[in-house]
């Protein structure tokens, strides 16, 4: 079937569905996916997509676009960090770095990764900032993560440009800057280890990304056109 014919068929199909009662009008919104949309909302995200596209959306901030890989983003983070250092006395740079420092400082006590279960997404987002503080993460590195995402999207002609995608992508980078909770007990062959990494997905990423976006908003407004090109480290 040609693209055009497929599109026309889909159009007719959508029209047909619109006339059906709403409980039947319930297919995944991703073009080309014919699976039924999810019925449940146990994670509070949405019911627009089938299970696998909803899951992808939760993890990556887009129902079908993959996340940028660490290696792809690295040259942008390096360039952003160099740029931040070169412009550290700039009012807008200082503002963003100070705001991130405030997010780290005002995030409350550190929560062990295995105690996060049952907390609200807001509280888990706070815990994520507290974890970064405990790991003594440089606030400039956190700002650089946001800039890197702005820059890689700027350079990617096929990029997903929705704010939510940016937030999730930046939050994923930031999330990896702090490690999980690690415990070790016992001796010799009886040694037991526990490694718990908070899961980086869902609404927590959106909360972390939104706070970071706000912290960097004035800087981006002012300097969007001055952001550097990627640098190989
Ligand atoms: Zn789907």
Boltz pocket constraint, residues with backbone or C-beta under 6 A from the ligand:
constraints:
  - pocket:
      binder: B
      contacts: [[A, 28], [A, 29], [A, 30], [A, 33], [A, 34], [A, 35], [A, 49], [A, 50], [A, 51], [A, 52], [A, 53]]
      max_distance: 6.0
